[in-house]
Amino acid sequence: MFKYFIPLFAASSMMLVAATSPSSIGFVKSTGEFRVDGSAVRGNGNVFEGNLVETAAARSIIQLADAQITLAPNSSARIYRDHTVLQTGSEFVKDGAHHVIEADSLRITPSNQDSVVQVEITNPERVTVGARGGPAEVRNSSGVLTASLLPGMSLAFNPRAGAASAVKMIGVIESRNGAFLLTDETTKVTIQVEGPDVSKYVGKKVEVVGSVIPEAKAAAGATQVVRAVTIKTVSANRKAVAAAGGAAAGGAAAGGAAAGAGAGAAVGMSAATIGAIVGGVAVAGTVGGLAAAGTFSSSTPVSRP
């Protein structure tokens, strides 16, 4: 009787182990050495939910079911089936519609399957994001839309800048269904503006400085309601000067970045000027941006504050 019981017990144990063993969510490959949860790997290996992948001198490509992730040299990220937590360095994601990239307090999401998104942590106070092929969205830790990146656009963020309620935006005031809306020309985020004198600025390009009204319900098409502290018109001369200054600074940065890329240096994005503070995130327009890092092909100025 026991001779039948032992094989049956062994078979049951094997089935239990197989049922409880985690299955891989993809694989990683590289031309050099990389580390997975601290263990050195060369060539390729499986990736499991929550693995920490760290690159050295060579980049690594991580293939998941719904996304392809490229980790630049000297970068690290924790990999999950539906999101990536970038810890250091740079990564870009393609074929990953709705695959979330977490970087500090930011949440970056490609908007469709054609979007290619690169995210780089330059330092603790600077996260750079660029998109091509399709748009992408950047949200803060509260889920509020901070920037809507169009294809070919790149922006730099300081996730730790300012109070979460501080807002500074430039755009044209519009009147829609009794509400006054403004779409920021840099971030493409639309807010509802409240204040005693807002109506006299309808149709004009203005700079609005104010604060978010917590838990206020925004009108259709707006992400949040802002009470304006100051509203002032933006002159054409000021716009021309700002654009020229941004282009000059960005051009110089792109030139230096290109030289750095040629020397194999890790290249960040231009630290030109602060364009807005939305939900506690400072946004700076960049020129060339990720193109200087050798990822995107165009070095045309893509956004300015």
N, C-alpha and C positions, 0 to 999 in steps of 0.2 A: 504493500500500500504506500509506503514512504517513497519508493522509487518513482512513483507517479507524482507525488506531492512536490518533491524537490524541483524537478524541471518546470512544473506549473508555477511554483513560487518564483523561480528565476525569471521566467518569461514575464510574469506580472510585474516584477521589479524593473525589468528593462523597459516595459511599456510606460511605467510611471516616470522613470527618468527621462524618457523621450518626450513625454507630455509636458514635463516641467522645465526642460532645457529651453533657453531662449533661442529664437531663430534670428539669423542675420537680417538686417534691413538693407544691406547693400555691400559694396566692396570698395576698397581704396587701392589705388595703384600709383606708383611713382618711379622715376628713373633713378632715384637715390634712396637714402634711408629716411624713415620717419618713425614716429613712436605712437603706439596705441595704448592708452592707459599706462604710460611709462615704459612699456616694453618695446625694444627696438625691432623694427620690421624693415625688410628690404624687398622691393619688387611689388608685391601686392598682398592683400589680406582681407578678411571679412570685417564688416562693421556691424556692431550690435547697438541697440538702443542705449544712448547715453555715453558711448565711447568718447574719450578725449583724444583727438588726433592732433599731433604736433609735427610740423615740418622742420627740416633743417636747411641744407643748402639748395634742395630741389623742391619744386612744387609737388603737391599731391592732388589727384583727381578722385573725388568720392562720387560714386554713382549710386543713387537711390532709385526707388521705383518711379518717383515723380519729379526728380530733380537731379541735376549734375552740379556739384560744388567743386570749385577749384580753390585750394588753399595755397596762397603765395608762400615763397620761402620764409622761414622764421616766423611762422604764424601758428596759431592754435585755435581749435574750435571744438565744442562738444556737439556731437551729432545725434539728432533724433529723427524719427521718421518724417515728421511734419514741420520741424523747425531746426535751426542751427543757432548755437550761442557762440558768437565770435568773442574770443577772449583777448587775443593779441594779433597784430598784423592785419592781413587783408584776405578777403575771399570774394569770389563772384559766383553768382548762381544763374544758371540758364535752364530752360525747360522746366521751370519750377513755379508755375502759376500758383500763387497763394502759399508758397513755402516761405515761412517767416524767418527773417534773420534778426536775431537779437544782438544789439551792440550797446553796452551800458544800459541806459534806460530807454533806448529807442527800439522801435519795432518796425522793420522795413519789409515790405511785401511787394513782390512783382505783381502787376495788375493782370497780366495775361501770359499766355504761353510763349509769346515772342519776346517778352521782356528779359533783358540781361542786366543784372544789377551787381554793382561792385560796392562793397563796404570796406572801409579801412579805419582802424583805430590808430590814429597818429600819436595821440597821447591821452591821458585821462580826461582832458577837457576838449578834445577834438575828435569827432567822428565824421568821416567824409562819405558821401553817397553819390553814386552816379548811375544813370540808366541809359540804355540804348535799346533799339528794336521795339520797345513798348514802354508804357508808363510804369511808375511804381509809387507807392504811398509810404510815407514816414509818419509814424504815430508815436506819442510819448507814452510813458508808463501808465497813464490813465486812459489810454485808448483814444485820445483826442488827435485828430488829424493835424499834423504839424506842417507837412509839405506834401504837395502832389507833384512829382517829378515827371516832366514830359520827356519823350525820347531825345537823347542828346543833351540832357540837362544834368548838371552836377552841382551839389551844394555841400557846404561844410557846416557842421552843427557842434554846438557846445552844450551837451546835455545838462551841465551843472550851472549854467549861467542864469542869473536873475531869479526873481520870484516867479512862481508858477503862474501868477495872474497877470504878469506884465506883458503888454502887447504894443508893438510898434510896427505899423504897416503903411505901405504906400500903394494907392490905387485910385480908381474912379468911384465916387459914391453913386449908387443907383437906387432908385425907388421901385420896389416891387411889392405889390399888394399891401401897401401901407407900411412896409418895413424898409429901412435904409441898409443896403448891403455894400460891402467893399471886398473886392478880390485882390489880394496882395500880388503885386507884379513879380515878386521873386518866388514865393512859395506856392502861388496859385491857390491858396486857401481862402475861402470866402467866410467873412464874419458879418454879423448883424451889428450895426453901430447905433448906439443910443446916446442922446445928449440934447440939450435945449436948442442948439443951433445947427443941427445936422442937416436939416432940410435946405438951408441956403447954399449947401455945397453940392447938391445933386448935379451930376454931369461934369463935375470938376475933379481934376486929379489932386489928391490931398495926401498929407501925411497925418495919420491918426496915432496918437499915443494915449493909452488908457489901460484899463484893467478888465479882466474877465469877470462877469457877474456869475458867481457860482450857482450851478444847478438851474440857471435860467433856460427856458426852452427857446431855442433859436428858430427863426423863420425857415421855411423850406429853402434848401440850397445853402444854408449857412451852418458852420460847425459849432459856433458858440456866439454868445452875446457879449459885446464889449461896451463898457461905458467910457466914452471919450473924455479924457482930461484936457487934451489940446487937439485942435484940428487946424491945419494950415495948408494953404494951397502950395503946390510944387510948381515952380516956374520952369519954363522951357530951358532957360539958361542954366539953372541948377541941375536939371536932368542931363544936359550936355556935358557939364563939368564933371558930374558924378560918373557918367559913362566913360568919359575920357580917362579919368583917374583910375577907374576899375580896370579898364582895358590895359592901361600902362602897367599897373601893378600886376595884373594877371599875366600879361605878356612876359614880364621879367621873371615871374615865378615859373611860368611854363618853360622858359628857356633854361633856367637853372635846374628845373626838374628833369628836363630832357637830358641834360648833361649828367645828372646824377644817375638816371636810368642807364645811360651808356656805361657808367662805371660800376653798374650792378648794385647801386644803392637803393634802399627802400624809399620810394618817393610819395610824399603826401600831397595835399592840395594847397592852393594859395590862401594865405591868411589876409586877404585884402581888407575889406571893410565889413562892418556889421550891418546887415540889411534889415533884420527884424528879430524880435523876440516873441515867440509864439508858444504859449504853454510852457515857459521856462526854458525854451531852446533857442539859442542865438543862431541865426542863419546868415551865412556870408556867401555872396555870389562868387563864383570861381571862373577862371578862364582856362580852357584847356583841360583842367581837372585831371580826370583819370587817363586822358589821352597821354599826358606827360609821363604817366607811370607805365605806359606801353601796353595798356589793355584796350583802350578805345582808340579808333583810328583818326578821329577828327580832333584838330587842335583849335577849331573855331570857337570864339567866345560864346558860351552857351547860356549864361545867366549873369545878370547884374542886379545889385540892389537898387 
